[in-house]
């Protein structure tokens, strides 16, 4: 008997959707999880697209997705990481 898998995996973000961190700090990604009706479930420990450079002030988007063994592509979930200048100005 052949199992037909027409269902897409469901991706759920772990942690916050939007994060603000100070420039130069360490960013640790909480990743995401996936669940599929045939493949089971698992963890996406590293974003499938995007990266964060904590040395440079800016807004970074990380994307997470999962493709099951049948080739069904799960929903894409995103996290925004805002790197901000947290140092106080120096008055001379």
PDB file with one MODEL, atoms N, CA, C and O in Angstrom:
MODEL        1
ATOM      1  N   UNK A   1       0.824  -1.175   0.000  1.00  0.00           N
ATOM      2  CA  UNK A   1       0.000   0.000   0.000  1.00  0.00           C
ATOM      3  C   UNK A   1       0.877   1.252   0.000  1.00  0.00           C
ATOM      4  O   UNK A   1       1.800   1.365   0.806  1.00  0.00           O
ATOM      5  N   UNK A   2       0.598   2.163  -0.877  1.00  0.00           N
ATOM      6  CA  UNK A   2       1.333   3.414  -0.986  1.00  0.00           C
ATOM      7  C   UNK A   2       0.600   4.505  -0.221  1.00  0.00           C
ATOM      8  O   UNK A   2      -0.612   4.670  -0.356  1.00  0.00           O
ATOM      9  N   UNK A   3       1.355   5.250   0.588  1.00  0.00           N
ATOM     10  CA  UNK A   3       0.778   6.358   1.328  1.00  0.00           C
ATOM     11  C   UNK A   3       0.942   7.630   0.502  1.00  0.00           C
ATOM     12  O   UNK A   3       2.055   7.992   0.119  1.00  0.00           O
ATOM     13  N   UNK A   4      -0.170   8.301   0.232  1.00  0.00           N
ATOM     14  CA  UNK A   4      -0.129   9.569  -0.476  1.00  0.00           C
ATOM     15  C   UNK A   4      -0.189  10.685   0.546  1.00  0.00           C
ATOM     16  O   UNK A   4      -1.077  10.730   1.397  1.00  0.00           O
ATOM     17  N   UNK A   5       0.768  11.576   0.445  1.00  0.00           N
ATOM     18  CA  UNK A   5       0.856  12.673   1.400  1.00  0.00           C
ATOM     19  C   UNK A   5       0.578  13.976   0.673  1.00  0.00           C
ATOM     20  O   UNK A   5       1.458  14.513  -0.001  1.00  0.00           O
ATOM     21  N   UNK A   6      -0.629  14.484   0.802  1.00  0.00           N
ATOM     22  CA  UNK A   6      -0.998  15.742   0.171  1.00  0.00           C
ATOM     23  C   UNK A   6      -1.030  16.900   1.137  1.00  0.00           C
ATOM     24  O   UNK A   6      -1.426  18.006   0.771  1.00  0.00           O
ATOM     25  N   UNK A   7      -0.619  16.659   2.370  1.00  0.00           N
ATOM     26  CA  UNK A   7      -0.668  17.705   3.393  1.00  0.00           C
ATOM     27  C   UNK A   7       0.701  18.351   3.565  1.00  0.00           C
ATOM     28  O   UNK A   7       1.731  17.677   3.540  1.00  0.00           O
ATOM     29  N   UNK A   8       0.693  19.664   3.738  1.00  0.00           N
ATOM     30  CA  UNK A   8       1.949  20.383   3.944  1.00  0.00           C
ATOM     31  C   UNK A   8       2.316  20.407   5.423  1.00  0.00           C
ATOM     32  O   UNK A   8       1.435  20.405   6.283  1.00  0.00           O
ATOM     33  N   UNK A   9       3.604  20.429   5.720  1.00  0.00           N
ATOM     34  CA  UNK A   9       4.040  20.555   7.104  1.00  0.00           C
ATOM     35  C   UNK A   9       3.638  21.920   7.669  1.00  0.00           C
ATOM     36  O   UNK A   9       3.488  22.891   6.928  1.00  0.00           O
ATOM     37  N   UNK A  10       3.467  21.975   8.978  1.00  0.00           N
ATOM     38  CA  UNK A  10       3.134  23.233   9.639  1.00  0.00           C
ATOM     39  C   UNK A  10       4.363  23.677  10.437  1.00  0.00           C
ATOM     40  O   UNK A  10       4.908  22.924  11.243  1.00  0.00           O
ATOM     41  N   UNK A  11       4.782  24.921  10.189  1.00  0.00           N
ATOM     42  CA  UNK A  11       5.950  25.476  10.862  1.00  0.00           C
ATOM     43  C   UNK A  11       5.473  26.434  11.943  1.00  0.00           C
ATOM     44  O   UNK A  11       4.567  27.236  11.717  1.00  0.00           O
ATOM     45  N   UNK A  12       6.090  26.347  13.124  1.00  0.00           N
ATOM     46  CA  UNK A  12       5.764  27.238  14.230  1.00  0.00           C
ATOM     47  C   UNK A  12       7.049  27.874  14.741  1.00  0.00           C
ATOM     48  O   UNK A  12       8.016  27.177  15.051  1.00  0.00           O
ATOM     49  N   UNK A  13       7.055  29.184  14.827  1.00  0.00           N
ATOM     50  CA  UNK A  13       8.215  29.915  15.310  1.00  0.00           C
ATOM     51  C   UNK A  13       8.402  29.669  16.804  1.00  0.00           C
ATOM     52  O   UNK A  13       7.434  29.705  17.564  1.00  0.00           O
ATOM     53  N   UNK A  14       9.627  29.423  17.226  1.00  0.00           N
ATOM     54  CA  UNK A  14       9.961  29.321  18.651  1.00  0.00           C
ATOM     55  C   UNK A  14      10.451  30.691  19.104  1.00  0.00           C
ATOM     56  O   UNK A  14      11.319  31.279  18.458  1.00  0.00           O
ATOM     57  N   UNK A  15       9.918  31.195  20.180  1.00  0.00           N
ATOM     58  CA  UNK A  15      10.339  32.505  20.652  1.00  0.00           C
ATOM     59  C   UNK A  15       9.531  33.624  20.012  1.00  0.00           C
ATOM     60  O   UNK A  15       8.441  33.406  19.482  1.00  0.00           O
ATOM     61  N   UNK A  16      10.087  34.813  20.075  1.00  0.00           N
ATOM     62  CA  UNK A  16       9.402  36.019  19.627  1.00  0.00           C
ATOM     63  C   UNK A  16       9.470  36.219  18.117  1.00  0.00           C
ATOM     64  O   UNK A  16      10.414  35.777  17.463  1.00  0.00           O
ATOM     65  N   UNK A  17       8.457  36.889  17.573  1.00  0.00           N
ATOM     66  CA  UNK A  17       8.412  37.207  16.142  1.00  0.00           C
ATOM     67  C   UNK A  17       9.358  38.359  15.827  1.00  0.00           C
ATOM     68  O   UNK A  17       9.957  38.405  14.753  1.00  0.00           O
ATOM     69  N   UNK A  18       9.488  39.280  16.764  1.00  0.00           N
ATOM     70  CA  UNK A  18      10.352  40.446  16.588  1.00  0.00           C
ATOM     71  C   UNK A  18      11.240  40.603  17.819  1.00  0.00           C
ATOM     72  O   UNK A  18      10.767  40.561  18.954  1.00  0.00           O
ATOM     73  N   UNK A  19      12.533  40.784  17.570  1.00  0.00           N
ATOM     74  CA  UNK A  19      13.512  40.901  18.643  1.00  0.00           C
ATOM     75  C   UNK A  19      14.353  42.149  18.391  1.00  0.00           C
ATOM     76  O   UNK A  19      14.726  42.431  17.252  1.00  0.00           O
ATOM     77  N   UNK A  20      14.650  42.896  19.454  1.00  0.00           N
ATOM     78  CA  UNK A  20      15.559  44.033  19.362  1.00  0.00           C
ATOM     79  C   UNK A  20      16.759  43.744  20.252  1.00  0.00           C
ATOM     80  O   UNK A  20      16.613  43.433  21.433  1.00  0.00           O
ATOM     81  N   UNK A  21      17.958  43.854  19.661  1.00  0.00           N
ATOM     82  CA  UNK A  21      19.187  43.607  20.413  1.00  0.00           C
ATOM     83  C   UNK A  21      20.155  44.759  20.172  1.00  0.00           C
ATOM     84  O   UNK A  21      20.066  45.460  19.165  1.00  0.00           O
ATOM     85  N   UNK A  22      21.078  44.944  21.108  1.00  0.00           N
ATOM     86  CA  UNK A  22      22.075  46.001  21.004  1.00  0.00           C
ATOM     87  C   UNK A  22      23.179  45.592  20.034  1.00  0.00           C
ATOM     88  O   UNK A  22      23.564  44.426  19.956  1.00  0.00           O
ATOM     89  N   UNK A  23      23.672  46.572  19.305  1.00  0.00           N
ATOM     90  CA  UNK A  23      24.782  46.345  18.389  1.00  0.00           C
ATOM     91  C   UNK A  23      25.956  45.735  19.146  1.00  0.00           C
ATOM     92  O   UNK A  23      26.295  46.186  20.240  1.00  0.00           O
ATOM     93  N   UNK A  24      26.570  44.719  18.570  1.00  0.00           N
ATOM     94  CA  UNK A  24      27.721  44.062  19.173  1.00  0.00           C
ATOM     95  C   UNK A  24      27.382  42.962  20.159  1.00  0.00           C
ATOM     96  O   UNK A  24      28.276  42.258  20.628  1.00  0.00           O
ATOM     97  N   UNK A  25      26.096  42.801  20.486  1.00  0.00           N
ATOM     98  CA  UNK A  25      25.719  41.734  21.418  1.00  0.00           C
ATOM     99  C   UNK A  25      25.656  40.393  20.681  1.00  0.00           C
ATOM    100  O   UNK A  25      25.759  40.329  19.456  1.00  0.00           O
ATOM    101  N   UNK A  26      25.488  39.343  21.452  1.00  0.00           N
ATOM    102  CA  UNK A  26      25.395  37.996  20.874  1.00  0.00           C
ATOM    103  C   UNK A  26      23.926  37.679  20.613  1.00  0.00           C
ATOM    104  O   UNK A  26      23.084  37.833  21.497  1.00  0.00           O
ATOM    105  N   UNK A  27      23.626  37.239  19.402  1.00  0.00           N
ATOM    106  CA  UNK A  27      22.267  36.832  19.055  1.00  0.00           C
ATOM    107  C   UNK A  27      22.214  35.318  18.988  1.00  0.00           C
ATOM    108  O   UNK A  27      23.008  34.689  18.290  1.00  0.00           O
ATOM    109  N   UNK A  28      21.271  34.737  19.719  1.00  0.00           N
ATOM    110  CA  UNK A  28      21.043  33.299  19.670  1.00  0.00           C
ATOM    111  C   UNK A  28      19.639  33.069  19.133  1.00  0.00           C
ATOM    112  O   UNK A  28      18.654  33.509  19.727  1.00  0.00           O
ATOM    113  N   UNK A  29      19.560  32.384  18.019  1.00  0.00           N
ATOM    114  CA  UNK A  29      18.280  32.137  17.362  1.00  0.00           C
ATOM    115  C   UNK A  29      17.523  31.018  18.068  1.00  0.00           C
ATOM    116  O   UNK A  29      18.089  29.965  18.359  1.00  0.00           O
ATOM    117  N   UNK A  30      16.229  31.252  18.344  1.00  0.00           N
ATOM    118  CA  UNK A  30      15.389  30.227  18.969  1.00  0.00           C
ATOM    119  C   UNK A  30      14.874  29.207  17.963  1.00  0.00           C
ATOM    120  O   UNK A  30      14.347  28.164  18.350  1.00  0.00           O
ATOM    121  N   UNK A  31      15.025  29.506  16.654  1.00  0.00           N
ATOM    122  CA  UNK A  31      14.618  28.560  15.623  1.00  0.00           C
ATOM    123  C   UNK A  31      13.109  28.408  15.504  1.00  0.00           C
ATOM    124  O   UNK A  31      12.343  29.304  15.860  1.00  0.00           O
ATOM    125  N   UNK A  32      12.707  27.264  15.001  1.00  0.00           N
ATOM    126  CA  UNK A  32      11.291  26.966  14.778  1.00  0.00           C
ATOM    127  C   UNK A  32      11.108  25.449  14.869  1.00  0.00           C
ATOM    128  O   UNK A  32      12.081  24.698  14.928  1.00  0.00           O
ATOM    129  N   UNK A  33       9.868  25.019  14.880  1.00  0.00           N
ATOM    130  CA  UNK A  33       9.559  23.589  14.866  1.00  0.00           C
ATOM    131  C   UNK A  33       8.646  23.285  13.689  1.00  0.00           C
ATOM    132  O   UNK A  33       7.968  24.172  13.170  1.00  0.00           O
ATOM    133  N   UNK A  34       8.635  22.042  13.279  1.00  0.00           N
ATOM    134  CA  UNK A  34       7.734  21.612  12.210  1.00  0.00           C
ATOM    135  C   UNK A  34       7.008  20.356  12.645  1.00  0.00           C
ATOM    136  O   UNK A  34       7.509  19.569  13.448  1.00  0.00           O
ATOM    137  N   UNK A  35       5.806  20.188  12.092  1.00  0.00           N
ATOM    138  CA  UNK A  35       5.030  18.973  12.329  1.00  0.00           C
ATOM    139  C   UNK A  35       4.382  18.582  11.007  1.00  0.00           C
ATOM    140  O   UNK A  35       3.881  19.432  10.271  1.00  0.00           O
ATOM    141  N   UNK A  36       4.399  17.292  10.719  1.00  0.00           N
ATOM    142  CA  UNK A  36       3.880  16.785   9.452  1.00  0.00           C
ATOM    143  C   UNK A  36       3.088  15.513   9.719  1.00  0.00           C
ATOM    144  O   UNK A  36       3.441  14.730  10.600  1.00  0.00           O
ATOM    145  N   UNK A  37       2.018  15.310   8.960  1.00  0.00           N
ATOM    146  CA  UNK A  37       1.149  14.160   9.200  1.00  0.00           C
ATOM    147  C   UNK A  37       1.823  12.813   8.897  1.00  0.00           C
ATOM    148  O   UNK A  37       1.385  11.782   9.408  1.00  0.00           O
ATOM    149  N   UNK A  38       2.871  12.809   8.082  1.00  0.00           N
ATOM    150  CA  UNK A  38       3.563  11.555   7.763  1.00  0.00           C
ATOM    151  C   UNK A  38       4.963  11.510   8.375  1.00  0.00           C
ATOM    152  O   UNK A  38       5.362  10.491   8.939  1.00  0.00           O
ATOM    153  N   UNK A  39       5.703  12.604   8.267  1.00  0.00           N
ATOM    154  CA  UNK A  39       7.099  12.633   8.722  1.00  0.00           C
ATOM    155  C   UNK A  39       7.254  12.796  10.233  1.00  0.00           C
ATOM    156  O   UNK A  39       8.327  12.523  10.770  1.00  0.00           O
ATOM    157  N   UNK A  40       6.212  13.231  10.920  1.00  0.00           N
ATOM    158  CA  UNK A  40       6.316  13.440  12.363  1.00  0.00           C
ATOM    159  C   UNK A  40       6.580  14.886  12.689  1.00  0.00           C
ATOM    160  O   UNK A  40       5.866  15.773  12.219  1.00  0.00           O
ATOM    161  N   UNK A  41       7.618  15.140  13.505  1.00  0.00           N
ATOM    162  CA  UNK A  41       7.919  16.514  13.898  1.00  0.00           C
ATOM    163  C   UNK A  41       9.410  16.670  14.102  1.00  0.00           C
ATOM    164  O   UNK A  41      10.151  15.691  14.189  1.00  0.00           O
ATOM    165  N   UNK A  42       9.839  17.928  14.177  1.00  0.00           N
ATOM    166  CA  UNK A  42      11.261  18.190  14.370  1.00  0.00           C
ATOM    167  C   UNK A  42      11.532  19.650  14.646  1.00  0.00           C
ATOM    168  O   UNK A  42      10.617  20.463  14.779  1.00  0.00           O
ATOM    169  N   UNK A  43      12.804  19.963  14.728  1.00  0.00           N
ATOM    170  CA  UNK A  43      13.260  21.309  15.043  1.00  0.00           C
ATOM    171  C   UNK A  43      14.043  21.875  13.868  1.00  0.00           C
ATOM    172  O   UNK A  43      14.854  21.184  13.249  1.00  0.00           O
ATOM    173  N   UNK A  44      13.784  23.151  13.571  1.00  0.00           N
ATOM    174  CA  UNK A  44      14.592  23.888  12.603  1.00  0.00           C
ATOM    175  C   UNK A  44      15.475  24.789  13.451  1.00  0.00           C
ATOM    176  O   UNK A  44      15.046  25.856  13.889  1.00  0.00           O
ATOM    177  N   UNK A  45      16.709  24.358  13.681  1.00  0.00           N
ATOM    178  CA  UNK A  45      17.590  25.059  14.614  1.00  0.00           C
ATOM    179  C   UNK A  45      18.196  26.321  14.006  1.00  0.00           C
ATOM    180  O   UNK A  45      18.526  27.260  14.730  1.00  0.00           O
ATOM    181  N   UNK A  46      18.343  26.348  12.695  1.00  0.00           N
ATOM    182  CA  UNK A  46      18.960  27.479  12.009  1.00  0.00           C
ATOM    183  C   UNK A  46      18.013  27.952  10.928  1.00  0.00           C
ATOM    184  O   UNK A  46      17.393  27.140  10.241  1.00  0.00           O
ATOM    185  N   UNK A  47      17.897  29.261  10.771  1.00  0.00           N
ATOM    186  CA  UNK A  47      17.025  29.829   9.742  1.00  0.00           C
ATOM    187  C   UNK A  47      17.385  29.266   8.376  1.00  0.00           C
ATOM    188  O   UNK A  47      18.562  29.095   8.059  1.00  0.00           O
ATOM    189  N   UNK A  48      16.365  28.979   7.565  1.00  0.00           N
ATOM    190  CA  UNK A  48      16.609  28.456   6.237  1.00  0.00           C
ATOM    191  C   UNK A  48      16.976  29.568   5.259  1.00  0.00           C
ATOM    192  O   UNK A  48      17.458  29.303   4.158  1.00  0.00           O
ATOM    193  N   UNK A  49      16.742  30.824   5.672  1.00  0.00           N
ATOM    194  CA  UNK A  49      17.103  31.966   4.840  1.00  0.00           C
ATOM    195  C   UNK A  49      17.337  33.172   5.745  1.00  0.00           C
ATOM    196  O   UNK A  49      16.591  33.402   6.696  1.00  0.00           O
ATOM    197  N   UNK A  50      18.373  33.930   5.438  1.00  0.00           N
ATOM    198  CA  UNK A  50      18.675  35.145   6.182  1.00  0.00           C
ATOM    199  C   UNK A  50      19.718  34.929   7.251  1.00  0.00           C
ATOM    200  O   UNK A  50      19.997  33.801   7.657  1.00  0.00           O
ATOM    201  N   UNK A  51      20.290  36.034   7.702  1.00  0.00           N
ATOM    202  CA  UNK A  51      21.276  35.996   8.777  1.00  0.00           C
ATOM    203  C   UNK A  51      21.260  37.340   9.498  1.00  0.00           C
ATOM    204  O   UNK A  51      20.676  38.311   9.017  1.00  0.00           O
ATOM    205  N   UNK A  52      21.910  37.379  10.656  1.00  0.00           N
ATOM    206  CA  UNK A  52      21.961  38.591  11.469  1.00  0.00           C
ATOM    207  C   UNK A  52      23.424  38.958  11.689  1.00  0.00           C
ATOM    208  O   UNK A  52      24.226  38.130  12.120  1.00  0.00           O
ATOM    209  N   UNK A  53      23.760  40.209  11.388  1.00  0.00           N
ATOM    210  CA  UNK A  53      25.095  40.725  11.645  1.00  0.00           C
ATOM    211  C   UNK A  53      24.976  41.719  12.788  1.00  0.00           C
ATOM    212  O   UNK A  53      24.581  42.865  12.574  1.00  0.00           O
ATOM    213  N   UNK A  54      25.313  41.292  14.000  1.00  0.00           N
ATOM    214  CA  UNK A  54      25.141  42.150  15.163  1.00  0.00           C
ATOM    215  C   UNK A  54      26.136  43.309  15.197  1.00  0.00           C
ATOM    216  O   UNK A  54      26.003  44.209  16.027  1.00  0.00           O
ATOM    217  N   UNK A  55      27.118  43.299  14.320  1.00  0.00           N
ATOM    218  CA  UNK A  55      28.079  44.400  14.253  1.00  0.00           C
ATOM    219  C   UNK A  55      27.520  45.596  13.485  1.00  0.00           C
ATOM    220  O   UNK A  55      28.050  46.702  13.580  1.00  0.00           O
ATOM    221  N   UNK A  56      26.450  45.372  12.724  1.00  0.00           N
ATOM    222  CA  UNK A  56      25.896  46.413  11.868  1.00  0.00           C
ATOM    223  C   UNK A  56      24.448  46.692  12.259  1.00  0.00           C
ATOM    224  O   UNK A  56      23.612  45.789  12.273  1.00  0.00           O
ATOM    225  N   UNK A  57      24.159  47.968  12.579  1.00  0.00           N
ATOM    226  CA  UNK A  57      22.798  48.386  12.914  1.00  0.00           C
ATOM    227  C   UNK A  57      21.897  48.153  11.705  1.00  0.00           C
ATOM    228  O   UNK A  57      22.266  48.482  10.577  1.00  0.00           O
ATOM    229  N   UNK A  58      20.722  47.588  11.941  1.00  0.00           N
ATOM    230  CA  UNK A  58      19.780  47.351  10.855  1.00  0.00           C
ATOM    231  C   UNK A  58      18.696  46.378  11.259  1.00  0.00           C
ATOM    232  O   UNK A  58      18.667  45.878  12.384  1.00  0.00           O
ATOM    233  N   UNK A  59      17.805  46.118  10.317  1.00  0.00           N
ATOM    234  CA  UNK A  59      16.708  45.175  10.521  1.00  0.00           C
ATOM    235  C   UNK A  59      16.968  43.951   9.656  1.00  0.00           C
ATOM    236  O   UNK A  59      17.194  44.075   8.452  1.00  0.00           O
ATOM    237  N   UNK A  60      16.939  42.789  10.255  1.00  0.00           N
ATOM    238  CA  UNK A  60      17.248  41.537   9.570  1.00  0.00           C
ATOM    239  C   UNK A  60      16.041  40.612   9.632  1.00  0.00           C
ATOM    240  O   UNK A  60      15.375  40.516  10.663  1.00  0.00           O
ATOM    241  N   UNK A  61      15.762  39.934   8.526  1.00  0.00           N
ATOM    242  CA  UNK A  61      14.643  39.002   8.470  1.00  0.00           C
ATOM    243  C   UNK A  61      15.177  37.584   8.319  1.00  0.00           C
ATOM    244  O   UNK A  61      15.977  37.297   7.428  1.00  0.00           O
ATOM    245  N   UNK A  62      14.725  36.711   9.200  1.00  0.00           N
ATOM    246  CA  UNK A  62      15.064  35.292   9.133  1.00  0.00           C
ATOM    247  C   UNK A  62      13.820  34.535   8.711  1.00  0.00           C
ATOM    248  O   UNK A  62      12.727  34.814   9.205  1.00  0.00           O
ATOM    249  N   UNK A  63      13.970  33.580   7.802  1.00  0.00           N
ATOM    250  CA  UNK A  63      12.845  32.757   7.346  1.00  0.00           C
ATOM    251  C   UNK A  63      13.099  31.298   7.705  1.00  0.00           C
ATOM    252  O   UNK A  63      14.231  30.815   7.682  1.00  0.00           O
ATOM    253  N   UNK A  64      12.001  30.610   8.038  1.00  0.00           N
ATOM    254  CA  UNK A  64      12.069  29.199   8.393  1.00  0.00           C
ATOM    255  C   UNK A  64      11.018  28.452   7.596  1.00  0.00           C
ATOM    256  O   UNK A  64       9.873  28.895   7.508  1.00  0.00           O
ATOM    257  N   UNK A  65      11.395  27.326   7.015  1.00  0.00           N
ATOM    258  CA  UNK A  65      10.435  26.463   6.343  1.00  0.00           C
ATOM    259  C   UNK A  65      10.962  25.034   6.389  1.00  0.00           C
ATOM    260  O   UNK A  65      12.104  24.783   6.773  1.00  0.00           O
ATOM    261  N   UNK A  66      10.111  24.124   5.994  1.00  0.00           N
ATOM    262  CA  UNK A  66      10.476  22.701   5.979  1.00  0.00           C
ATOM    263  C   UNK A  66       9.758  22.038   4.815  1.00  0.00           C
ATOM    264  O   UNK A  66       8.584  22.310   4.564  1.00  0.00           O
ATOM    265  N   UNK A  67      10.468  21.167   4.107  1.00  0.00           N
ATOM    266  CA  UNK A  67       9.876  20.390   3.018  1.00  0.00           C
ATOM    267  C   UNK A  67       9.854  18.932   3.450  1.00  0.00           C
ATOM    268  O   UNK A  67      10.888  18.370   3.809  1.00  0.00           O
ATOM    269  N   UNK A  68       8.663  18.314   3.415  1.00  0.00           N
ATOM    270  CA  UNK A  68       8.569  16.920   3.860  1.00  0.00           C
ATOM    271  C   UNK A  68       9.096  15.973   2.792  1.00  0.00           C
ATOM    272  O   UNK A  68       9.447  16.397   1.691  1.00  0.00           O
ATOM    273  N   UNK A  69       9.148  14.691   3.125  1.00  0.00           N
ATOM    274  CA  UNK A  69       9.734  13.708   2.212  1.00  0.00           C
ATOM    275  C   UNK A  69       8.925  13.538   0.926  1.00  0.00           C
ATOM    276  O   UNK A  69       9.443  13.027  -0.067  1.00  0.00           O
ATOM    277  N   UNK A  70       7.666  13.962   0.936  1.00  0.00           N
ATOM    278  CA  UNK A  70       6.832  13.897  -0.266  1.00  0.00           C
ATOM    279  C   UNK A  70       7.011  15.134  -1.148  1.00  0.00           C
ATOM    280  O   UNK A  70       6.445  15.212  -2.238  1.00  0.00           O
ATOM    281  N   UNK A  71       7.806  16.105  -0.666  1.00  0.00           N
ATOM    282  CA  UNK A  71       8.043  17.316  -1.431  1.00  0.00           C
ATOM    283  C   UNK A  71       7.074  18.449  -1.129  1.00  0.00           C
ATOM    284  O   UNK A  71       7.105  19.481  -1.799  1.00  0.00           O
ATOM    285  N   UNK A  72       6.213  18.273  -0.130  1.00  0.00           N
ATOM    286  CA  UNK A  72       5.287  19.337   0.257  1.00  0.00           C
ATOM    287  C   UNK A  72       6.045  20.388   1.060  1.00  0.00           C
ATOM    288  O   UNK A  72       6.721  20.065   2.036  1.00  0.00           O
ATOM    289  N   UNK A  73       5.929  21.636   0.647  1.00  0.00           N
ATOM    290  CA  UNK A  73       6.639  22.725   1.303  1.00  0.00           C
ATOM    291  C   UNK A  73       5.740  23.361   2.352  1.00  0.00           C
ATOM    292  O   UNK A  73       4.612  23.761   2.062  1.00  0.00           O
ATOM    293  N   UNK A  74       6.252  23.449   3.568  1.00  0.00           N
ATOM    294  CA  UNK A  74       5.494  24.044   4.667  1.00  0.00           C
ATOM    295  C   UNK A  74       5.408  25.553   4.547  1.00  0.00           C
ATOM    296  O   UNK A  74       6.100  26.174   3.740  1.00  0.00           O
ATOM    297  N   UNK A  75       4.542  26.128   5.367  1.00  0.00           N
ATOM    298  CA  UNK A  75       4.403  27.575   5.404  1.00  0.00           C
ATOM    299  C   UNK A  75       5.732  28.215   5.802  1.00  0.00           C
ATOM    300  O   UNK A  75       6.530  27.611   6.519  1.00  0.00           O
ATOM    301  N   UNK A  76       5.956  29.417   5.340  1.00  0.00           N
ATOM    302  CA  UNK A  76       7.159  30.152   5.728  1.00  0.00           C
ATOM    303  C   UNK A  76       6.801  31.035   6.912  1.00  0.00           C
ATOM    304  O   UNK A  76       5.824  31.783   6.867  1.00  0.00           O
ATOM    305  N   UNK A  77       7.597  30.947   7.974  1.00  0.00           N
ATOM    306  CA  UNK A  77       7.427  31.853   9.104  1.00  0.00           C
ATOM    307  C   UNK A  77       8.683  32.714   9.189  1.00  0.00           C
ATOM    308  O   UNK A  77       9.772  32.277   8.818  1.00  0.00           O
ATOM    309  N   UNK A  78       8.522  33.937   9.680  1.00  0.00           N
ATOM    310  CA  UNK A  78       9.654  34.856   9.729  1.00  0.00           C
ATOM    311  C   UNK A  78       9.834  35.447  11.117  1.00  0.00           C
ATOM    312  O   UNK A  78       8.896  35.547  11.908  1.00  0.00           O
ATOM    313  N   UNK A  79      11.065  35.831  11.378  1.00  0.00           N
ATOM    314  CA  UNK A  79      11.417  36.552  12.592  1.00  0.00           C
ATOM    315  C   UNK A  79      12.196  37.790  12.152  1.00  0.00           C
ATOM    316  O   UNK A  79      13.055  37.706  11.274  1.00  0.00           O
ATOM    317  N   UNK A  80      11.895  38.942  12.763  1.00  0.00           N
ATOM    318  CA  UNK A  80      12.633  40.161  12.504  1.00  0.00           C
ATOM    319  C   UNK A  80      13.548  40.433  13.680  1.00  0.00           C
ATOM    320  O   UNK A  80      13.114  40.442  14.832  1.00  0.00           O
ATOM    321  N   UNK A  81      14.822  40.656  13.380  1.00  0.00           N
ATOM    322  CA  UNK A  81      15.794  40.988  14.412  1.00  0.00           C
ATOM    323  C   UNK A  81      16.297  42.401  14.121  1.00  0.00           C
ATOM    324  O   UNK A  81      16.919  42.653  13.089  1.00  0.00           O
ATOM    325  N   UNK A  82      16.020  43.307  15.039  1.00  0.00           N
ATOM    326  CA  UNK A  82      16.462  44.693  14.903  1.00  0.00           C
ATOM    327  C   UNK A  82      17.709  44.895  15.747  1.00  0.00           C
ATOM    328  O   UNK A  82      17.681  44.732  16.966  1.00  0.00           O
ATOM    329  N   UNK A  83      18.806  45.251  15.084  1.00  0.00           N
ATOM    330  CA  UNK A  83      20.048  45.546  15.765  1.00  0.00           C
ATOM    331  C   UNK A  83      20.120  47.064  15.897  1.00  0.00           C
ATOM    332  O   UNK A  83      20.096  47.786  14.901  1.00  0.00           O
ATOM    333  N   UNK A  84      20.209  47.541  17.143  1.00  0.00           N
ATOM    334  CA  UNK A  84      20.174  48.990  17.393  1.00  0.00           C
ATOM    335  C   UNK A  84      21.448  49.442  18.117  1.00  0.00           C
ATOM    336  O   UNK A  84      22.121  48.662  18.789  1.00  0.00           O
ATOM    337  N   UNK A  85      21.746  50.726  17.950  1.00  0.00           N
ATOM    338  CA  UNK A  85      22.883  51.330  18.648  1.00  0.00           C
ATOM    339  C   UNK A  85      22.439  51.624  20.068  1.00  0.00           C
ATOM    340  O   UNK A  85      21.666  52.554  20.300  1.00  0.00           O
ATOM    341  N   UNK A  86      22.914  50.853  21.000  1.00  0.00           N
ATOM    342  CA  UNK A  86      22.482  50.996  22.390  1.00  0.00           C
ATOM    343  C   UNK A  86      23.397  51.866  23.230  1.00  0.00           C
ATOM    344  O   UNK A  86      23.171  52.028  24.429  1.00  0.00           O
ATOM    345  N   UNK A  87      24.438  52.435  22.606  1.00  0.00           N
ATOM    346  CA  UNK A  87      25.366  53.238  23.397  1.00  0.00           C
ATOM    347  C   UNK A  87      24.860  54.677  23.511  1.00  0.00           C
ATOM    348  O   UNK A  87      24.247  55.220  22.592  1.00  0.00           O
ATOM    349  N   UNK A  88      25.132  55.259  24.647  1.00  0.00           N
ATOM    350  CA  UNK A  88      24.733  56.645  24.880  1.00  0.00           C
ATOM    351  C   UNK A  88      25.656  57.584  24.112  1.00  0.00           C
ATOM    352  O   UNK A  88      26.841  57.294  23.951  1.00  0.00           O
ATOM    353  N   UNK A  89      25.124  58.704  23.640  1.00  0.00           N
ATOM    354  CA  UNK A  89      25.982  59.656  22.937  1.00  0.00           C
ATOM    355  C   UNK A  89      26.989  60.299  23.900  1.00  0.00           C
ATOM    356  O   UNK A  89      26.728  60.417  25.097  1.00  0.00           O
ATOM    357  N   UNK A  90      28.112  60.700  23.375  1.00  0.00           N
ATOM    358  CA  UNK A  90      29.159  61.334  24.176  1.00  0.00           C
ATOM    359  C   UNK A  90      29.128  62.829  23.870  1.00  0.00           C
ATOM    360  O   UNK A  90      29.251  63.242  22.717  1.00  0.00           O
ATOM    361  N   UNK A  91      28.967  63.621  24.902  1.00  0.00           N
ATOM    362  CA  UNK A  91      28.960  65.070  24.747  1.00  0.00           C
ATOM    363  C   UNK A  91      30.335  65.604  25.154  1.00  0.00           C
ATOM    364  O   UNK A  91      30.846  65.279  26.226  1.00  0.00           O
ATOM    365  N   UNK A  92      30.925  66.425  24.286  1.00  0.00           N
ATOM    366  CA  UNK A  92      32.245  66.993  24.609  1.00  0.00           C
ATOM    367  C   UNK A  92      32.200  68.496  24.651  1.00  0.00           C
ATOM    368  O   UNK A  92      33.218  69.137  24.908  1.00  0.00           O
TER     369      UNK A  92
ENDMDL
END
